[in-house]
Amino acid sequence: MWAHRTPNQQFTLNQRGSELKRRTFSHLATLYVGVAAIVCSPSGTRAAGPPEISPQAANLIRRLDVGIEAGRIVALSAPTNRLHQPGSDEKESLRIQAEDGETLMRYELLDEEDHVLVDIGAGSSVTIDRDPGRGTAFAPVHFEQFAAALASGYQPTPPAADDQRSGVELVIGRTDGKLAVSAPGIWSLLVVEPELCREHLNPLLEVLHTGWRLEQQAASVEEQLVLMVQAGDLEVTAYWDDLVTRLADESFAVRRRADRLLRQAGVDVLPYLHAVDVSRLDAEQRMRIREVTRSLSEDVEADTPRLAAWQLVDDVSVWLALMERGSVAARAAAHQRLETLLGRKIDFDAAAEADERREIVDVLRAECDQMGMITVRRVSTSAE
């Protein structure tokens, strides 16, 4: 039922000890190491501090109640239209408007040393650009959250067109030497790339919400992921699978009881229900899942660390990242979860030295990349 779940038979690589495959993955792992060395140094990568937004603009933006919901940055309230145009001695402008049930915002800071543009558009699209002015050398930053492809009712999200992008992207540096990182959502980006986000992205996102403390939130999401593995919480998904199946039972009493038990699971079940492939279900199953989701969502305005963790439990890129850092216990939990996702044993010592762990993770990442399982991707270009 999960969006990224893959049958175990897809993960039988290397079980016969093929020398050719081992060499292939070794070369791919070497490539990943080389890319990692390059991406740490795109041109002009000195991080800048938070933009100097005025108290007046900050107060107006705060009224938008911007939050993170289902891994996406959204404006949770729709205030009345507001416009702040700069005077002769001012360096910033702000426009907020409500249109067709959505909140749109455009903030611009024009300083000799710092140019910042923050735009919330239709479909919860978000664009943030920051460029250094004359005499400054910090890295240009571009962040984009692409507009959501909205489905009709509770139906599967239609496949994106070839030219339609989804998720989020963070770009650091210039054309002749830059790093681009794409991810399915903001939580996977924050967890997999904490250093890049801390240095380049988080200060910009604080324009939208000064009290987010995104670094601490991402750390809390990691803690929840580890705790969920250690406590065996993820085993409950098989039980939820069974409840969804029972929603199609011939007996009305069985269907009603399954509905009630899904509601009793609380908000933890929401990310699971959002990932259900409803195209495989009958009309009553879809109707009941839609109603359970709506009912449970009424009390949820933004993602908690636990809700964010539930969104990432099947994300291979997240678990690979957690195998490289944190405590021995946390790395062991990530190892355990990745073995479950790949459906095979992985020779990995959570207590080994960092270089040894990194070598194994690089090989695993190369394997998963070949199988199309990597969700958080780095693409870099080096200066000529």
C-alpha positions as CSV (number, residue, x, y, z in Angstrom):
1,M,0.0,0.0,0.0
2,W,2.9,2.3,0.5
3,A,4.0,4.6,-2.3
4,H,7.6,3.4,-2.3
5,R,7.1,-0.2,-1.3
6,T,8.8,-2.6,-3.7
7,P,8.5,-6.4,-3.8
8,N,11.4,-8.3,-2.3
9,Q,12.2,-10.0,-5.6
10,Q,13.4,-6.7,-7.0
11,F,16.3,-6.7,-4.5
12,T,18.3,-9.8,-5.3
13,L,21.3,-8.1,-6.8
14,N,24.7,-9.6,-5.8
15,Q,23.1,-12.6,-4.1
16,R,24.9,-14.9,-6.6
17,G,28.2,-13.1,-6.1
18,S,28.4,-11.8,-9.7
19,E,31.9,-10.3,-10.1
20,L,30.7,-8.1,-13.0
21,K,28.0,-6.5,-10.8
22,R,30.4,-6.0,-7.9
23,R,32.8,-4.1,-10.2
24,T,29.9,-2.1,-11.7
25,F,28.8,-1.0,-8.2
26,S,32.3,-0.3,-7.1
27,H,32.7,2.1,-10.1
28,L,29.4,3.7,-9.3
29,A,30.4,4.1,-5.6
30,T,33.6,5.8,-6.7
31,L,31.6,8.1,-8.8
32,Y,29.4,9.1,-5.8
33,V,32.5,9.8,-3.8
34,G,33.9,12.0,-6.6
35,V,30.6,13.9,-6.9
36,A,30.5,14.4,-3.1
37,A,34.0,16.0,-3.3
38,I,32.9,18.4,-6.0
39,V,29.5,19.4,-4.7
40,C,31.0,20.8,-1.5
41,S,32.7,23.6,-3.4
42,P,30.5,25.3,-6.0
43,S,31.6,28.7,-6.9
44,G,31.0,31.4,-4.2
45,T,29.7,29.0,-1.6
46,R,30.2,31.2,1.5
47,A,27.0,31.2,3.4
48,A,25.2,34.4,4.2
49,G,23.3,35.3,7.3
50,P,19.5,35.8,7.5
51,P,18.2,38.7,5.3
52,E,17.6,42.0,7.1
53,I,13.8,42.0,6.7
54,S,12.1,45.0,8.3
55,P,9.8,44.4,11.4
56,Q,6.8,45.8,9.5
57,A,7.2,43.3,6.6
58,A,8.0,40.5,9.1
59,N,4.7,41.2,11.0
60,L,2.6,41.2,7.8
61,I,4.2,37.9,6.6
62,R,3.6,36.4,10.1
63,R,-0.1,36.8,9.6
64,L,0.0,34.3,6.7
65,D,0.7,31.6,9.3
66,V,3.0,29.8,7.0
67,G,3.6,26.2,7.9
68,I,4.7,22.8,6.6
69,E,1.8,20.4,5.8
70,A,2.4,17.0,4.2
71,G,6.0,18.0,3.5
72,R,5.0,21.1,1.6
73,I,5.3,24.8,2.6
74,V,1.8,26.3,2.7
75,A,0.1,29.5,3.9
76,L,-2.4,28.3,6.4
77,S,-4.5,31.5,6.5
78,A,-5.7,33.9,3.9
79,P,-5.6,37.5,5.2
80,T,-7.0,40.5,3.5
81,N,-5.0,42.0,0.6
82,R,-2.1,44.1,1.7
83,L,0.5,46.1,-0.2
84,H,3.7,47.7,1.0
85,Q,5.6,49.7,-1.6
86,P,9.0,51.1,-0.8
87,G,9.5,54.8,-0.3
88,S,12.5,56.7,-1.5
89,D,14.6,55.5,1.5
90,E,13.2,52.0,1.7
91,K,14.7,48.8,0.2
92,E,11.8,46.3,0.3
93,S,8.3,45.7,-1.0
94,L,5.6,43.3,-0.1
95,R,2.3,42.2,-1.8
96,I,-0.2,39.8,-0.2
97,Q,-3.5,38.9,-1.8
98,A,-6.2,36.2,-1.6
99,E,-7.2,34.9,-4.9
100,D,-9.4,31.9,-5.8
101,G,-9.1,30.6,-2.2
102,E,-5.3,30.7,-2.2
103,T,-2.9,33.1,-0.5
104,L,-0.4,34.7,-2.8
105,M,2.6,36.7,-1.6
106,R,5.6,38.4,-3.1
107,Y,8.4,39.9,-1.0
108,E,11.4,41.7,-2.4
109,L,14.5,43.1,-0.7
110,L,16.7,45.3,-2.8
111,D,19.9,46.1,-0.9
112,E,23.3,47.0,-2.4
113,E,24.7,43.9,-0.8
114,D,21.7,41.5,-0.8
115,H,19.0,40.9,-3.3
116,V,16.1,38.6,-2.0
117,L,12.9,37.5,-3.7
118,V,10.3,35.3,-2.0
119,D,7.2,34.3,-3.9
120,I,4.3,32.1,-2.8
121,G,2.2,31.4,-5.9
122,A,-0.8,29.3,-7.1
123,G,-0.8,25.6,-6.1
124,S,1.4,26.4,-3.1
125,S,4.3,27.0,-5.3
126,V,7.2,28.7,-3.6
127,T,10.2,30.4,-5.1
128,I,13.1,32.0,-3.2
129,D,16.0,33.7,-4.8
130,R,19.0,35.3,-3.2
131,D,21.8,37.0,-5.1
132,P,24.9,38.9,-3.7
133,G,25.2,42.5,-4.5
134,R,28.3,44.3,-5.4
135,G,31.3,43.7,-3.0
136,T,29.7,40.5,-1.5
137,A,30.8,37.0,-2.2
138,F,28.2,34.7,-0.6
139,A,26.7,32.0,-2.8
140,P,23.6,32.7,-4.9
141,V,20.8,30.5,-3.7
142,H,17.6,29.4,-5.5
143,F,14.9,27.3,-3.8
144,E,11.7,26.2,-5.5
145,Q,8.7,24.2,-4.4
146,F,6.8,23.2,-7.5
147,A,3.1,23.6,-7.7
148,A,1.1,20.6,-6.5
149,A,-0.7,18.5,-9.1
150,L,-4.1,18.5,-7.5
151,A,-6.3,15.4,-8.0
152,S,-10.1,15.4,-8.3
153,G,-11.6,14.2,-4.9
154,Y,-9.5,11.5,-3.3
155,Q,-8.1,10.0,-6.4
156,P,-4.5,9.2,-7.3
157,T,-2.5,12.2,-8.2
158,P,-2.3,12.2,-12.0
159,P,1.2,11.5,-13.5
160,A,3.1,14.7,-14.1
161,A,3.7,15.7,-17.7
162,D,7.2,15.4,-19.0
163,D,7.8,19.2,-18.5
164,Q,6.0,19.3,-15.1
165,R,8.3,19.1,-12.1
166,S,7.3,18.1,-8.6
167,G,8.8,18.2,-5.1
168,V,11.5,20.8,-4.2
169,E,14.8,21.9,-5.5
170,L,17.7,23.8,-3.9
171,V,20.4,25.3,-6.1
172,I,23.6,26.8,-4.7
173,G,26.2,28.7,-6.8
174,R,26.4,29.9,-10.4
175,T,26.1,28.2,-13.7
176,D,29.8,27.6,-14.1
177,G,30.0,25.9,-10.6
178,K,26.8,25.0,-8.8
179,L,25.1,22.3,-6.8
180,A,21.5,21.4,-7.4
181,V,19.6,19.1,-5.0
182,S,16.1,17.8,-5.7
183,A,13.8,16.0,-3.2
184,P,10.2,14.9,-2.9
185,G,9.5,17.4,-0.2
186,I,10.9,19.8,2.4
187,W,11.4,17.1,5.1
188,S,13.4,14.7,3.0
189,L,15.6,17.7,1.9
190,L,16.2,18.9,5.5
191,V,17.0,15.4,6.8
192,V,19.2,14.2,3.9
193,E,21.1,17.5,3.4
194,P,21.2,19.1,6.9
195,E,24.5,21.0,6.4
196,L,23.5,22.6,3.0
197,C,20.1,23.6,4.4
198,R,21.6,25.0,7.6
199,E,24.0,27.2,5.7
200,H,22.1,28.3,2.7
201,L,18.3,27.5,2.9
202,N,17.1,27.8,6.5
203,P,18.0,31.5,6.9
204,L,15.9,32.2,3.8
205,L,12.9,30.1,4.9
206,E,12.9,32.1,8.2
207,V,11.6,35.0,6.2
208,L,8.4,33.1,6.0
209,H,8.4,32.0,9.6
210,T,10.8,33.4,12.1
211,G,10.2,30.8,14.7
212,W,10.5,27.6,12.6
213,R,13.8,26.4,14.0
214,L,14.1,24.0,11.0
215,E,17.4,22.5,12.1
216,Q,15.9,21.4,15.4
217,Q,12.7,20.2,13.7
218,A,14.7,18.1,11.3
219,A,16.7,16.6,14.2
220,S,13.4,15.8,15.9
221,V,12.2,14.0,12.8
222,E,15.3,11.9,12.7
223,E,14.8,11.0,16.4
224,Q,11.2,9.9,15.6
225,L,12.3,7.8,12.7
226,V,14.8,5.9,14.9
227,L,12.3,5.5,17.7
228,M,9.7,4.1,15.3
229,V,12.2,1.4,14.1
230,Q,13.4,0.6,17.6
231,A,9.8,0.3,19.0
232,G,8.5,-1.7,16.1
233,D,5.9,0.9,15.2
234,L,6.4,0.4,11.4
235,E,5.0,-3.1,11.7
236,V,1.6,-1.6,12.2
237,T,1.4,-0.8,8.5
238,A,0.6,-4.5,7.8
239,Y,-2.4,-4.1,10.1
240,W,-3.5,-1.0,8.3
241,D,-3.2,-2.9,5.0
242,D,-5.6,-5.4,6.4
243,L,-8.1,-2.8,7.6
244,V,-8.1,-1.2,4.1
245,T,-8.8,-4.6,2.6
246,R,-11.7,-5.1,5.1
247,L,-13.3,-1.9,3.8
248,A,-14.3,-4.0,0.8
249,D,-15.7,-6.9,2.8
250,E,-19.2,-8.3,1.9
251,S,-20.3,-7.7,5.5
252,F,-21.4,-4.2,6.4
253,A,-20.5,-4.8,10.0
254,V,-16.9,-5.7,9.0
255,R,-16.6,-2.7,6.8
256,R,-17.9,-0.4,9.6
257,R,-15.5,-1.9,12.2
258,A,-12.5,-1.5,9.9
259,D,-13.5,2.2,9.3
260,R,-13.7,2.7,13.1
261,L,-10.4,1.1,13.8
262,L,-8.7,3.3,11.1
263,R,-10.1,6.4,12.9
264,Q,-8.9,5.1,16.2
265,A,-5.3,4.9,14.8
266,G,-5.3,8.7,15.0
267,V,-3.2,11.1,12.9
268,D,-0.4,8.6,12.6
269,V,-2.4,6.8,9.9
270,L,-2.7,10.0,7.7
271,P,0.6,9.7,5.8
272,Y,-0.2,6.0,5.2
273,L,-3.7,6.8,3.9
274,H,-2.3,9.5,1.6
275,A,0.1,7.0,0.1
276,V,-2.6,4.3,-0.6
277,D,-3.0,3.6,-4.3
278,V,-6.8,4.2,-4.4
279,S,-6.9,3.2,-8.1
280,R,-6.8,-0.5,-6.9
281,L,-9.8,0.0,-4.5
282,D,-13.5,-0.1,-5.0
283,A,-15.9,2.9,-4.6
284,E,-16.7,2.3,-1.0
285,Q,-13.1,1.9,0.0
286,R,-12.2,5.2,-1.7
287,M,-15.2,6.9,0.0
288,R,-14.3,5.6,3.5
289,I,-10.6,6.5,3.1
290,R,-11.6,10.0,2.0
291,E,-13.9,10.5,4.9
292,V,-11.4,9.1,7.5
293,T,-8.7,11.3,6.0
294,R,-10.8,14.4,6.2
295,S,-12.0,13.7,9.7
296,L,-8.5,13.1,11.1
297,S,-7.1,16.1,9.2
298,E,-9.4,18.6,10.9
299,D,-7.2,18.7,14.0
300,V,-3.9,18.9,12.0
301,E,-2.8,22.3,10.9
302,A,0.9,21.5,10.3
303,D,3.3,18.6,10.4
304,T,4.6,17.4,13.7
305,P,8.0,15.6,13.9
306,R,6.1,12.3,14.1
307,L,3.8,13.0,11.2
308,A,6.9,14.1,9.2
309,A,8.7,10.9,10.1
310,W,5.7,8.8,8.9
311,Q,6.1,10.5,5.5
312,L,9.7,9.3,5.3
313,V,9.5,5.7,6.6
314,D,9.9,4.3,3.0
315,D,12.4,6.8,1.7
316,V,15.6,5.0,0.9
317,S,17.6,8.2,0.6
318,V,16.7,9.2,4.2
319,W,17.8,5.9,5.7
320,L,21.1,5.9,3.7
321,A,21.8,9.3,5.1
322,L,21.0,8.2,8.6
323,M,23.4,5.2,8.3
324,E,26.3,7.7,7.9
325,R,25.7,9.9,11.0
326,G,24.4,10.1,14.5
327,S,24.8,7.5,17.3
328,V,25.6,3.8,16.9
329,A,22.0,3.0,17.9
330,A,20.6,5.4,15.3
331,R,22.8,4.0,12.6
332,A,21.8,0.4,13.6
333,A,18.1,1.4,13.3
334,A,18.7,2.9,9.9
335,H,20.5,-0.3,8.8
336,Q,17.6,-2.4,10.1
337,R,15.0,-0.4,8.2
338,L,17.0,-0.4,5.0
339,E,17.3,-4.2,5.1
340,T,13.5,-4.3,5.4
341,L,13.0,-2.0,2.4
342,L,15.6,-3.8,0.2
343,G,14.4,-7.3,1.3
344,R,17.8,-8.7,2.0
345,K,20.7,-8.7,4.5
346,I,23.2,-5.9,4.3
347,D,26.8,-6.3,5.6
348,F,27.1,-3.2,7.7
349,D,28.7,-2.5,11.1
350,A,27.1,0.6,12.7
351,A,30.1,0.9,15.1
352,A,32.7,0.9,12.3
353,E,34.9,3.9,11.5
354,A,33.3,6.7,9.4
355,D,35.3,5.9,6.2
356,E,34.3,2.2,6.3
357,R,30.7,3.1,6.8
358,R,30.7,5.7,4.0
359,E,32.3,3.2,1.6
360,I,29.4,0.7,2.2
361,V,26.7,3.4,2.0
362,D,28.2,4.6,-1.3
363,V,27.9,1.2,-2.8
364,L,24.3,0.8,-1.5
365,R,23.4,4.2,-2.8
366,A,24.7,3.2,-6.3
367,E,22.7,0.0,-6.2
368,C,19.5,1.8,-5.2
369,D,20.2,4.5,-7.9
370,Q,20.3,1.7,-10.5
371,M,16.9,0.5,-9.2
372,G,15.4,4.0,-9.4
373,M,15.0,4.2,-5.6
374,I,17.0,7.4,-4.8
375,T,14.7,10.2,-4.1
376,V,17.1,13.0,-3.0
377,R,19.5,13.7,-5.8
378,R,22.6,15.9,-6.2
379,V,23.7,17.2,-9.5
380,S,26.8,19.4,-9.7
381,T,28.8,21.3,-12.2
382,S,32.4,22.4,-11.6
383,A,33.9,25.7,-12.7
384,E,36.0,25.3,-15.8
